[in-house]
Amino acid sequence: MPARDFFHSVMRIGPVQIGTHRDRRGQTKHAAVCTNDRCGWSADYSSQSAAQLAARTHRCRVSQEAPR
């Protein structure tokens, strides 16, 4: 059975989006993902406050580079 990609309670803090989902074990997880191209940063957290803290403190190197 394929995994379902279903996020709810999606919020955005700067370039980072946070979404709540259930993992394969049925546990609630909170994914924080940077939406800037070429950044690639993402992480799963067990609490929404941890995901929000990570989103607030994420410093995306891509957005700090000078445009070419």
N, C-alpha and C positions, 0 to 999 in steps of 0.2 A: 504494500500500500504506500503510495507516494506521500511525502510530507506536505502538509498544507502551509502555504505562506499567507498567514492571516494576522494582520496587525490591527490593534485598536488603541484608542487613547493616544493618538499620534500628536506630538507637539514639536515645535521647532525652537531652538535656542541658538541664535546666530546661524552658522552654516551647518549645525548639527541637528539631525532629526532623531527623536526618541519615540519608539513604538513599543507597546506591550504585546507580548505573544506567549503562547504555550509551547514548551519544547516537547520533544518526543516522549518524555516521561510524564507529561501533563502538568509540569510545574510552570508557574508564571515567571517569565523573564522579561527584562527590559533591555532592548537593544538601542545603543547609541551609535549613529552612523554619520560621518561627515559627508556632506553632499557636494563638496568641491571636486571638480575633475582632477584626477591624478593624485588625490590625497590617499585614499584607501584605508583610512582609519575607521575601525568599528570595534565595538566591544559589547558583551552581554553582562548584565548585572542582575542581582537577585532583588534589588529594591529600586524603586523609581527615583528616590532621592539620591542614590549613588550615581545613577545614570544622568541625572540633572547636574550633579556636581562635576562629573566628567565632561559634560557638554559645555558647562561654563568655563572650565579650565583648559579645554582643548585649544591648542595654538596650532592652527593649520599652517604648515610651511608653504603650501602652494599659494595661499592668499597673500603671503608676505613677500613673495618674489616680485621683482619688477617685471612688468609686461615687456615682451620682446617684439 
